[in-house]
Amino acid sequence: MWWLAHGEAHVPDNDEWLTADERSHVGSIRFTKRRNEYMTRRWTTKQAVSAVLDMDRSSRSLARIEVRHRTSGAPFVLLDQEPAGVDVSMSDRSGWAVCLVGPTGGAGSGTLGIDLEVVEPRSDRFVDDFFTDAERSHVRSLADVDDRHEAANLIWSAKEAGLKVRQVGLRADTRSVEVDLSGDAFRADGWNAMTVTGPDGPMPGWWRRDGVFLLTIALAAPAEPPRLMPTGDDLALALPHHSWVDQPTC
């Protein structure tokens, strides 16, 4: 598996790298925030997929790649209108997007789940509403307030990653999955083990912190952490970015 991150600022101003259907969809988006998020996710995913498939990064080549969504919301990738032979998951937050690419799981998608969050204050009400008893106990056992905020955002992110593997997303009760952060920590590559358990059993995963960002990955089966592609941006140096505020509509 591989992962890649890109910032909104590096997305080209032109749309030559999009397919005709993607350009049509972008033209229908009224709100700048949604448009920027869509473009940043697509740019990051196409860059990651093209690297895994050993394609060049020209606009013409990227326009051969199309990201679509199943009825469940899970993304899948076409190359020249045919299955590309890889599974992907993508996420965005505060002007940045990440993509995880791995071998295809077959006819169905959902073998991978990735989520990106910012470490920010989370209220007691948030923890009470969306976390299980064990998760609430873990957050409140931490003495330092910054550690509590990190844990709350980490658990929330891991839930989102796990719900992507289940192909239900946030349509499901977030308490239907439970996050266990007691796995091996302090690997040299920055990844820490975790598990997200749902009605269908455990989903092994990994998490890491880069600067103010938290990245979580849940998987349908155990696997080593993904490797970082060298062509993206460094999340450790990234800052949250909200360019849409000055122009809310397109």
BELMOBEL-V129032 format. One record per residue. RES is the residue in three letters. SS is DSSP state (2 for helix, 1 for strand, 0 for the rest). Layout:
res = [RES | RES]
ss = [SS | SS]
This chain:
res = [MET | TRP | TRP | LEU | ALA | HIS | GLY | GLU | ALA | HIS | VAL | PRO | ASP | ASN | ASP | GLU | TRP | LEU | THR | ALA | ASP | GLU | ARG | SER | HIS | VAL | GLY | SER | ILE | ARG | PHE | THR | LYS | ARG | ARG | ASN | GLU | TYR | MET | THR | ARG | ARG | TRP | THR | THR | LYS | GLN | ALA | VAL | SER | ALA | VAL | LEU | ASP | MET | ASP | ARG | SER | SER | ARG | SER | LEU | ALA | ARG | ILE | GLU | VAL | ARG | HIS | ARG | THR | SER | GLY | ALA | PRO | PHE | VAL | LEU | LEU | ASP | GLN | GLU | PRO | ALA | GLY | VAL | ASP | VAL | SER | MET | SER | ASP | ARG | SER | GLY | TRP | ALA | VAL | CYS | LEU | VAL | GLY | PRO | THR | GLY | GLY | ALA | GLY | SER | GLY | THR | LEU | GLY | ILE | ASP | LEU | GLU | VAL | VAL | GLU | PRO | ARG | SER | ASP | ARG | PHE | VAL | ASP | ASP | PHE | PHE | THR | ASP | ALA | GLU | ARG | SER | HIS | VAL | ARG | SER | LEU | ALA | ASP | VAL | ASP | ASP | ARG | HIS | GLU | ALA | ALA | ASN | LEU | ILE | TRP | SER | ALA | LYS | GLU | ALA | GLY | LEU | LYS | VAL | ARG | GLN | VAL | GLY | LEU | ARG | ALA | ASP | THR | ARG | SER | VAL | GLU | VAL | ASP | LEU | SER | GLY | ASP | ALA | PHE | ARG | ALA | ASP | GLY | TRP | ASN | ALA | MET | THR | VAL | THR | GLY | PRO | ASP | GLY | PRO | MET | PRO | GLY | TRP | TRP | ARG | ARG | ASP | GLY | VAL | PHE | LEU | LEU | THR | ILE | ALA | LEU | ALA | ALA | PRO | ALA | GLU | PRO | PRO | ARG | LEU | MET | PRO | THR | GLY | ASP | ASP | LEU | ALA | LEU | ALA | LEU | PRO | HIS | HIS | SER | TRP | VAL | ASP | GLN | PRO | THR | CYS]
ss = [0 | 1 | 1 | 1 | 1 | 1 | 1 | 2 | 2 | 2 | 0 | 0 | 0 | 0 | 0 | 0 | 0 | 0 | 0 | 2 | 2 | 2 | 2 | 2 | 2 | 2 | 2 | 2 | 0 | 0 | 1 | 2 | 2 | 2 | 2 | 2 | 2 | 2 | 2 | 2 | 2 | 2 | 2 | 2 | 2 | 2 | 2 | 2 | 2 | 2 | 2 | 2 | 0 | 0 | 0 | 0 | 0 | 0 | 2 | 2 | 2 | 2 | 0 | 0 | 1 | 1 | 1 | 1 | 1 | 0 | 0 | 0 | 0 | 0 | 1 | 1 | 1 | 1 | 1 | 0 | 0 | 1 | 1 | 0 | 0 | 1 | 1 | 1 | 1 | 1 | 1 | 1 | 1 | 0 | 0 | 1 | 1 | 1 | 1 | 1 | 1 | 1 | 1 | 0 | 0 | 0 | 0 | 0 | 0 | 0 | 0 | 1 | 1 | 1 | 1 | 1 | 1 | 1 | 0 | 0 | 0 | 0 | 0 | 2 | 2 | 2 | 2 | 2 | 2 | 2 | 0 | 0 | 2 | 2 | 2 | 2 | 2 | 2 | 2 | 2 | 0 | 0 | 0 | 0 | 2 | 2 | 2 | 2 | 2 | 2 | 2 | 2 | 2 | 2 | 2 | 2 | 2 | 2 | 2 | 2 | 2 | 2 | 2 | 2 | 2 | 0 | 0 | 0 | 2 | 2 | 2 | 0 | 0 | 2 | 2 | 2 | 0 | 1 | 1 | 1 | 0 | 0 | 0 | 0 | 0 | 0 | 0 | 0 | 0 | 0 | 0 | 1 | 1 | 1 | 1 | 1 | 1 | 1 | 0 | 0 | 1 | 1 | 1 | 1 | 1 | 1 | 1 | 1 | 1 | 1 | 0 | 0 | 1 | 1 | 1 | 1 | 1 | 1 | 1 | 0 | 0 | 0 | 0 | 0 | 0 | 0 | 1 | 1 | 0 | 0 | 0 | 0 | 0 | 0 | 2 | 2 | 2 | 0 | 0 | 0 | 0 | 0 | 2 | 2 | 2 | 2 | 0 | 0 | 1 | 0]
